[in-house]
Amino acid sequence: MALWLVATPIGTLGDLSPRAQEVLASADAIAAEDTRTARKLLAATGLRAPELLALHGHNESEIGDRVAERARDEEIVLVSEAGTPGISDPGATVVSAAHRLGVPVRSVPGPSALAAALAATGFPAVPSTFLGFASRKGRSGWARAALERGETVVVFEAPSRVVDLLGRMAALQPEREACLCRELSKAFEEVRRDTLAALATDLGTRDAIKGECVLVIGPGQPLRPVSPTLEGTSLKDVAKVLAGRWRVTRREAYQQLLKWEPKDR
């Protein structure tokens, strides 16, 4: 038997391949990121609903091994809420467990927001870097790190945060080209390629952004990494920081720094 990874539509039901339907129809159980979405997909395509197992980001590490173990003797299918399992969605833990147990892993290719966006931009896909979803914390630093790459960079972002991300990137590298891919494969699909500054300005004037977004940043001159420097920092300030790290008093840290300080300064 085997663990099957089946790509499901990211917006248009017709994108579910005939082979994907065959595999879903023959499954003994389906491990789904969202069982409600999986049930609706099966009903819409006229397929029977086998046993549905909830497998998502909060429980994958707990039940992943058990799901992989079942695939020794059963046909277990893994689906994400939309797109390809394991691509910024749960799946990697279960797949790793299956390989570890010697269980065959079979992948049924199909819809992927990553591949669809890359193809639609016209930017070179090789080389490119996929960063997954943009961080919710330390976003300015995260945006800078993304732009320190010179190759094509692909980022997933929620509609409620995409304006913020674009604004931070535009402030750092306004003229770098990028492409916003929104609502891919759906009725109101949008693929807009322009500079980061123009994209940030355009989206900033809209009342609301709807639909999941893929931001593809084109290749360009990478930002220089910010190098930490002690220029303009007193030895006392440095000693204050190092005292906690070294677990000594500030005076002891200061005295040690004086020993290392060049005599000809």
Secondary structure as a PSIPRED ss2 file (coil, helix, strand):
# PSIPRED VFORMAT (PSIPRED V4.0)

   1 M C   1.000  0.000  0.000
   2 A E   0.000  0.000  1.000
   3 L E   0.000  0.000  1.000
   4 W E   0.000  0.000  1.000
   5 L E   0.000  0.000  1.000
   6 V E   0.000  0.000  1.000
   7 A C   1.000  0.000  0.000
   8 T E   0.000  0.000  1.000
   9 P C   1.000  0.000  0.000
  10 I C   1.000  0.000  0.000
  11 G C   1.000  0.000  0.000
  12 T C   1.000  0.000  0.000
  13 L H   0.000  1.000  0.000
  14 G H   0.000  1.000  0.000
  15 D H   0.000  1.000  0.000
  16 L C   1.000  0.000  0.000
  17 S C   1.000  0.000  0.000
  18 P H   0.000  1.000  0.000
  19 R H   0.000  1.000  0.000
  20 A H   0.000  1.000  0.000
  21 Q H   0.000  1.000  0.000
  22 E H   0.000  1.000  0.000
  23 V H   0.000  1.000  0.000
  24 L H   0.000  1.000  0.000
  25 A H   0.000  1.000  0.000
  26 S C   1.000  0.000  0.000
  27 A C   1.000  0.000  0.000
  28 D C   1.000  0.000  0.000
  29 A E   0.000  0.000  1.000
  30 I E   0.000  0.000  1.000
  31 A E   0.000  0.000  1.000
  32 A E   0.000  0.000  1.000
  33 E C   1.000  0.000  0.000
  34 D C   1.000  0.000  0.000
  35 T H   0.000  1.000  0.000
  36 R H   0.000  1.000  0.000
  37 T H   0.000  1.000  0.000
  38 A H   0.000  1.000  0.000
  39 R H   0.000  1.000  0.000
  40 K H   0.000  1.000  0.000
  41 L H   0.000  1.000  0.000
  42 L H   0.000  1.000  0.000
  43 A H   0.000  1.000  0.000
  44 A H   0.000  1.000  0.000
  45 T C   1.000  0.000  0.000
  46 G C   1.000  0.000  0.000
  47 L C   1.000  0.000  0.000
  48 R C   1.000  0.000  0.000
  49 A C   1.000  0.000  0.000
  50 P C   1.000  0.000  0.000
  51 E E   0.000  0.000  1.000
  52 L E   0.000  0.000  1.000
  53 L E   0.000  0.000  1.000
  54 A E   0.000  0.000  1.000
  55 L C   1.000  0.000  0.000
  56 H C   1.000  0.000  0.000
  57 G C   1.000  0.000  0.000
  58 H C   1.000  0.000  0.000
  59 N C   1.000  0.000  0.000
  60 E H   0.000  1.000  0.000
  61 S H   0.000  1.000  0.000
  62 E H   0.000  1.000  0.000
  63 I H   0.000  1.000  0.000
  64 G H   0.000  1.000  0.000
  65 D H   0.000  1.000  0.000
  66 R H   0.000  1.000  0.000
  67 V H   0.000  1.000  0.000
  68 A H   0.000  1.000  0.000
  69 E H   0.000  1.000  0.000
  70 R H   0.000  1.000  0.000
  71 A C   1.000  0.000  0.000
  72 R C   1.000  0.000  0.000
  73 D C   1.000  0.000  0.000
  74 E C   1.000  0.000  0.000
  75 E E   0.000  0.000  1.000
  76 I E   0.000  0.000  1.000
  77 V E   0.000  0.000  1.000
  78 L E   0.000  0.000  1.000
  79 V E   0.000  0.000  1.000
  80 S C   1.000  0.000  0.000
  81 E C   1.000  0.000  0.000
  82 A C   1.000  0.000  0.000
  83 G E   0.000  0.000  1.000
  84 T C   1.000  0.000  0.000
  85 P C   1.000  0.000  0.000
  86 G C   1.000  0.000  0.000
  87 I C   1.000  0.000  0.000
  88 S C   1.000  0.000  0.000
  89 D C   1.000  0.000  0.000
  90 P C   1.000  0.000  0.000
  91 G C   1.000  0.000  0.000
  92 A H   0.000  1.000  0.000
  93 T H   0.000  1.000  0.000
  94 V H   0.000  1.000  0.000
  95 V H   0.000  1.000  0.000
  96 S H   0.000  1.000  0.000
  97 A H   0.000  1.000  0.000
  98 A H   0.000  1.000  0.000
  99 H H   0.000  1.000  0.000
 100 R H   0.000  1.000  0.000
 101 L H   0.000  1.000  0.000
 102 G C   1.000  0.000  0.000
 103 V C   1.000  0.000  0.000
 104 P C   1.000  0.000  0.000
 105 V E   0.000  0.000  1.000
 106 R E   0.000  0.000  1.000
 107 S E   0.000  0.000  1.000
 108 V E   0.000  0.000  1.000
 109 P C   1.000  0.000  0.000
 110 G C   1.000  0.000  0.000
 111 P C   1.000  0.000  0.000
 112 S C   1.000  0.000  0.000
 113 A H   0.000  1.000  0.000
 114 L H   0.000  1.000  0.000
 115 A H   0.000  1.000  0.000
 116 A H   0.000  1.000  0.000
 117 A H   0.000  1.000  0.000
 118 L H   0.000  1.000  0.000
 119 A H   0.000  1.000  0.000
 120 A H   0.000  1.000  0.000
 121 T H   0.000  1.000  0.000
 122 G C   1.000  0.000  0.000
 123 F C   1.000  0.000  0.000
 124 P C   1.000  0.000  0.000
 125 A C   1.000  0.000  0.000
 126 V C   1.000  0.000  0.000
 127 P C   1.000  0.000  0.000
 128 S E   0.000  0.000  1.000
 129 T E   0.000  0.000  1.000
 130 F E   0.000  0.000  1.000
 131 L E   0.000  0.000  1.000
 132 G E   0.000  0.000  1.000
 133 F E   0.000  0.000  1.000
 134 A C   1.000  0.000  0.000
 135 S C   1.000  0.000  0.000
 136 R C   1.000  0.000  0.000
 137 K C   1.000  0.000  0.000
 138 G C   1.000  0.000  0.000
 139 R H   0.000  1.000  0.000
 140 S H   0.000  1.000  0.000
 141 G H   0.000  1.000  0.000
 142 W H   0.000  1.000  0.000
 143 A H   0.000  1.000  0.000
 144 R H   0.000  1.000  0.000
 145 A H   0.000  1.000  0.000
 146 A H   0.000  1.000  0.000
 147 L H   0.000  1.000  0.000
 148 E C   1.000  0.000  0.000
 149 R C   1.000  0.000  0.000
 150 G C   1.000  0.000  0.000
 151 E C   1.000  0.000  0.000
 152 T E   0.000  0.000  1.000
 153 V E   0.000  0.000  1.000
 154 V E   0.000  0.000  1.000
 155 V E   0.000  0.000  1.000
 156 F E   0.000  0.000  1.000
 157 E E   0.000  0.000  1.000
 158 A C   1.000  0.000  0.000
 159 P C   1.000  0.000  0.000
 160 S C   1.000  0.000  0.000
 161 R C   1.000  0.000  0.000
 162 V H   0.000  1.000  0.000
 163 V H   0.000  1.000  0.000
 164 D H   0.000  1.000  0.000
 165 L H   0.000  1.000  0.000
 166 L H   0.000  1.000  0.000
 167 G H   0.000  1.000  0.000
 168 R H   0.000  1.000  0.000
 169 M H   0.000  1.000  0.000
 170 A H   0.000  1.000  0.000
 171 A H   0.000  1.000  0.000
 172 L H   0.000  1.000  0.000
 173 Q C   1.000  0.000  0.000
 174 P C   1.000  0.000  0.000
 175 E C   1.000  0.000  0.000
 176 R C   1.000  0.000  0.000
 177 E E   0.000  0.000  1.000
 178 A E   0.000  0.000  1.000
 179 C E   0.000  0.000  1.000
 180 L E   0.000  0.000  1.000
 181 C E   0.000  0.000  1.000
 182 R E   0.000  0.000  1.000
 183 E C   1.000  0.000  0.000
 184 L C   1.000  0.000  0.000
 185 S C   1.000  0.000  0.000
 186 K C   1.000  0.000  0.000
 187 A C   1.000  0.000  0.000
 188 F C   1.000  0.000  0.000
 189 E C   1.000  0.000  0.000
 190 E E   0.000  0.000  1.000
 191 V E   0.000  0.000  1.000
 192 R E   0.000  0.000  1.000
 193 R E   0.000  0.000  1.000
 194 D E   0.000  0.000  1.000
 195 T E   0.000  0.000  1.000
 196 L H   0.000  1.000  0.000
 197 A H   0.000  1.000  0.000
 198 A H   0.000  1.000  0.000
 199 L H   0.000  1.000  0.000
 200 A H   0.000  1.000  0.000
 201 T H   0.000  1.000  0.000
 202 D H   0.000  1.000  0.000
 203 L H   0.000  1.000  0.000
 204 G H   0.000  1.000  0.000
 205 T C   1.000  0.000  0.000
 206 R C   1.000  0.000  0.000
 207 D C   1.000  0.000  0.000
 208 A C   1.000  0.000  0.000
 209 I C   1.000  0.000  0.000
 210 K C   1.000  0.000  0.000
 211 G C   1.000  0.000  0.000
 212 E C   1.000  0.000  0.000
 213 C E   0.000  0.000  1.000
 214 V E   0.000  0.000  1.000
 215 L E   0.000  0.000  1.000
 216 V E   0.000  0.000  1.000
 217 I E   0.000  0.000  1.000
 218 G C   1.000  0.000  0.000
 219 P C   1.000  0.000  0.000
 220 G C   1.000  0.000  0.000
 221 Q C   1.000  0.000  0.000
 222 P C   1.000  0.000  0.000
 223 L C   1.000  0.000  0.000
 224 R C   1.000  0.000  0.000
 225 P C   1.000  0.000  0.000
 226 V C   1.000  0.000  0.000
 227 S C   1.000  0.000  0.000
 228 P C   1.000  0.000  0.000
 229 T C   1.000  0.000  0.000
 230 L C   1.000  0.000  0.000
 231 E C   1.000  0.000  0.000
 232 G C   1.000  0.000  0.000
 233 T C   1.000  0.000  0.000
 234 S C   1.000  0.000  0.000
 235 L H   0.000  1.000  0.000
 236 K H   0.000  1.000  0.000
 237 D H   0.000  1.000  0.000
 238 V H   0.000  1.000  0.000
 239 A H   0.000  1.000  0.000
 240 K H   0.000  1.000  0.000
 241 V H   0.000  1.000  0.000
 242 L H   0.000  1.000  0.000
 243 A H   0.000  1.000  0.000
 244 G H   0.000  1.000  0.000
 245 R H   0.000  1.000  0.000
 246 W H   0.000  1.000  0.000
 247 R C   1.000  0.000  0.000
 248 V C   1.000  0.000  0.000
 249 T C   1.000  0.000  0.000
 250 R H   0.000  1.000  0.000
 251 R H   0.000  1.000  0.000
 252 E H   0.000  1.000  0.000
 253 A H   0.000  1.000  0.000
 254 Y H   0.000  1.000  0.000
 255 Q H   0.000  1.000  0.000
 256 Q H   0.000  1.000  0.000
 257 L H   0.000  1.000  0.000
 258 L H   0.000  1.000  0.000
 259 K H   0.000  1.000  0.000
 260 W H   0.000  1.000  0.000
 261 E C   1.000  0.000  0.000
 262 P C   1.000  0.000  0.000
 263 K C   1.000  0.000  0.000
 264 D C   1.000  0.000  0.000
 265 R C   1.000  0.000  0.000
